[in-house]
């Protein structure tokens, strides 16, 4: 493999890691509020509304719709755990977050 190709691959991985770090950081406030029990009902209700919009408009994969519904139904601690999860699962879930309304605040 050429040096240029390796360099491009390294750069792409680095950019992806930076994007993921920004996603994780952007969820920090939501995570903190969920863990502190602050505004939990509002946060989860807004997320459920977003998920309903996804489903009605066919805006997101049914896999993520069902996954987020299951996570939210498990309670705020589980939601915070998923949002902090650094595994491939956590990364995928943050990429398809129903908490965008709270990230912009």
C-alpha positions in Angstrom: 0.0 0.0 0.0 1.4 3.4 -0.9 2.5 6.0 1.6 -0.2 8.4 0.4 -2.9 5.8 0.8 -1.8 5.0 4.3 -1.6 8.7 5.2 -5.2 9.2 3.8 -6.5 6.3 5.8 -4.8 7.6 9.0 -6.3 11.0 8.4 -9.8 9.6 7.8 -9.6 7.6 11.1 -8.4 10.7 13.0 -11.2 12.8 11.6 -13.8 10.1 12.5 -12.4 9.9 16.0 -12.6 13.7 16.3 -16.3 13.6 15.1 -17.1 10.9 17.7 -15.4 12.9 20.5 -17.5 15.9 19.5 -20.7 13.8 19.6 -19.7 12.4 23.0 -19.0 15.9 24.4 -22.2 17.3 22.9 -24.2 14.7 24.9 -22.4 15.4 28.2 -25.0 17.9 29.4 -27.9 15.5 28.7 -26.0 12.7 30.4 -25.3 14.9 33.5 -29.0 16.0 33.7 -30.2 12.4 33.4 -27.7 11.2 36.1 -28.7 14.1 38.4 -32.4 13.5 37.8 -32.9 17.0 36.4 -35.5 17.4 33.7 -35.6 13.7 33.1 -39.3 13.6 32.1 -38.8 16.5 29.6 -35.7 15.0 28.1 -37.1 11.5 27.6 -40.5 12.9 26.4 -38.7 15.0 23.7 -36.6 12.0 22.7 -39.8 9.9 22.4 -41.4 12.6 20.3 -38.3 12.6 18.0 -38.5 8.9 17.6 -42.2 9.1 16.7 -41.3 11.7 14.0 -38.6 9.4 12.7 -41.0 6.5 12.4 -43.9 8.6 10.9 -41.6 10.1 8.3 -39.5 7.0 7.7 -36.5 9.2 8.7 -34.5 6.6 10.5 -33.9 2.9 10.4 -36.4 0.8 12.3 -33.5 -0.8 14.0 -32.6 2.5 15.7 -36.2 3.4 16.4 -36.7 0.1 18.3 -33.3 0.3 20.0 -33.9 3.8 21.3 -37.4 2.9 22.4 -36.0 0.0 24.4 -33.2 2.1 25.9 -35.6 4.9 27.0 -38.1 2.4 28.4 -35.2 1.0 30.6 -34.9 4.4 32.4 -32.6 7.4 32.6 -29.7 5.5 34.0 -29.7 3.2 31.0 -30.0 6.1 28.6 -27.0 7.8 30.2 -25.0 4.6 30.1 -25.7 4.2 26.3 -24.9 7.9 25.6 -21.5 7.4 27.4 -20.8 4.0 25.9 -17.6 4.2 23.8 -18.1 0.8 22.1 -19.3 0.5 18.5 -22.9 0.2 19.8 -22.6 3.5 21.7 -21.1 5.2 18.7 -23.9 4.1 16.4 -26.5 5.2 18.9 -25.0 8.7 19.3 -24.9 9.0 15.5 -28.6 8.4 15.5 -29.6 10.4 18.6 -33.1 11.4 19.5 -31.6 14.1 21.8 -30.7 16.7 19.2 -33.2 19.1 20.7 -31.3 19.1 24.0 -27.9 19.2 22.3 -28.5 22.6 20.7 -29.4 24.2 24.0 
